[in-house]
Amino acid sequence: MAKISKALRTIPIGLIKVYQWFISPLLGPHCRFYPSCSHYACEAIQKHGTIRGIGLAALRIGKCHPAHEGGYDPVPPAKQDAKPENNSESESLLKQPTETKSL
């Protein structure tokens, strides 16, 4: 299943790379965001998968208009990349030695 997921990610990323190499140089630098929308799309697909990554890229492209100020807009972290809550009470209970009495 992981191989299929990775293969499905390479198709849109490959299309984006073709755009970056051949079409984008002809258009020139016009992006109001950092990272550029095409780099954002590649990173979003790699972090979040094909469907969610394309959705995030579409939302980002939707923000690309003269009324939006642009600027630094990173890809949000994936849920599995989020740091787990530090529950020190439960950790301390797990680390305490347990005593057993033999009868």
WOJOHU-V886656 format. One record per pair of residues at least 12 apart in sequence whose C-alpha atoms are under 7 Angstrom apart, sorted by sequence separation. I is the first residue (numbers start at 0). GAP is how many residues later the second one is. If there is no record, write none. Layout:
# WOJOHU-V886656
i = [I I]
gap = [GAP GAP]
This chain:
# WOJOHU-V886656
i = [40 43 40 40 39 15 36 36 12 47 43 46 39 8 32 33 34 31 32 33 34 31 32 33 8 32 8 7]
gap = [12 12 13 16 17 22 23 24 29 30 31 31 35 36 37 37 37 38 38 38 38 39 39 39 40 40 41 42]
